[in-house]
Amino acid sequence: MANVITDVQKPQERGQGFLVERNVSAHVGTVSNGAIFESSFEALRTNRVRSFLTMLGVIIGVSAVIAVVTLTQGVNQNVSSRFASLGTNVLTISPGTTSTSGARNATGSSQTLTQADADALAQIPHVVYTSPIVNVNEQVIYGDQNWNTSVRGVYPDYQYIQNWQLAEGSWFSDQNEQMASPVAVLGQTVVQNLFPNATTDPLGQTIRIGRQLFNVVGVLQAKGTQGATNADDVIFIPFSAADIRLTSSIYVNQIQVQFDDVSNMNQVQQNIVTLLRERHRLPGPDPSTIQQSGTNAQRFTFLGGGGGAGARQGGFGGGGSGRAGAGAGQGRSGSTGAGSGTRGQGGGVAGRRALSVLADPPNDFQILNVNQLVQAAQQNSAVLTILLIGIAAISLAVGGIGIMNIMLVSVTERTREIGIRLALGARRRDIRNQFLFEAVLLSGLGGVVGILLGLGGGLGLTVGLGLPFVGSPIPAIVAFVVSAAVGIAFGLYPAVRAARLDPIVALRSE
């Protein structure tokens, strides 16, 4: 604004008189966007420290958003890649739970799955590979080195189910499985602890697992940690060898099934449930598939009382009794229903349906697919992301309030300047645009600095935590747009207030 006043005074000093002053006033009345930008930038440059402190809230908010989004994307990709290595078209079947004195134990505490179950599942359509898994923890010894690890007996197809890659050697063959050969494939953690000397090649060496000797035929590539477990701290041996040499149980810990396509997952899972219920002699369908009608019938069986039940359901046939008692009732259609018993005997349609629900035992196994784990992990990550972005948004709001506060102070300090410009012919919208542009410039510069700091912080976090860095322009663009919107939202009121000043009152102010 000082430049404008100087331009007005110079023509008067040169003696060009009122005409030139009038022309300058007309020129000021049509202020260009370039002039507004220059004036706004000059005003911010004049108060550097105050402008930086005002931008600081926006910088912190934007950098926090970018860092959080970058970290979340790295976590999601890391989780997805690790679960993908397990196979998205793999179903894991575990034994069910046991109950002791009314308390339910953990999944897998019961003993229900067998090798024959795994062989039977291989006949289901769309199933490509199956493998039973028996797991034991054993002390493994080579020379003067020993290590306690997990030893798993599996079929040769397990390599394809879990997508294990070999660093050297080979996986055991179908012939090894048929002959129960004492051969072993070692994970990288086991190799590092049993063969600390890099000059010793594990292939062909004989190790002792428990009290049994096994020959090393392969070494696996590293997979790293999967959650709280180390996937490389494992030894794989033929299932038959584990059954004969390490454990004598007829039951297995798990069965893993790989099917041909993800689109067939629901069909394969339902076929597995049906087959296993038949093999385990569990009558009726899976109780979890019973609809609300079955639930209502079950509730009716427990709460119904002899003749009352017959009276309500007489229209369908014979009545059904509750837990105890007997009675008869007249149905709505006129037929008579009767019921008796101690826990529920029914002659009617509803009574039979309720009894079938009560008679169908639950599954003694559980099926888990990797997609469920991926979805659960992504949902948890999304909730955490929303929470952190909400906290960052509070910082942005605080930064916006700081911008509004400083702009109101700036309007108060420059009241006389505003009055002079209005007196020289500047339009009110020019005054509004100048102060609004200053607010947007503050928030925009803060957004750019915040984006750079956020990307740097996100890169440092992902590298420090061993996560992949996912560079995406969308979070940066969104953050910049949001920061500019904050400048507009919180700078509009001071700008409108400046534009509405009375020129005469403004010129009187000191």
Secondary structure, DSSP 8 states (H G I E B T S, - for coil): -HHHHHHHHHHHHTT-HHHHHHHHHHHHHS--HHHHHHHHHHHHHHTHHHHHHHHHHHHHHHHHHHHHHHHHHHHHHHHHHHHHHH-TTEEEEEE---EETTEE--TT-S---BHHHHHHHTTSTTEEEEEEEEEEEEEEEETTEEEEEEEEEE-TTHHHHTT--EEEE----HHHHHHT--EEEE-HHHHHHH--STTS--TT-EEEETTEEEEEEEEE----EETTEETTSEEEEEHHHHHHHT---SB-SEEEEEES-GGGHHHHHHHHHHHHHHHTT--SS-GGG--HHHHHHHHHHHH--THHHHHHHGGGSS-B--SS-EEEEE-TTS-EEEEE-SS--B-SHHHHHHHHHHHS---SEEEEEHHHHHHHHHHHHHHHHHHHHHHHHHHHHHHHHHHHHHHHHHHHHTHHHHHHHHHTT--HHHHHHHHHHHHHHHHHHHHHHHHHHHHHHHHHHHHHTT------HHHHHHHHHHHHHHHHHHHHHHHHHHHT--HHHHHH--
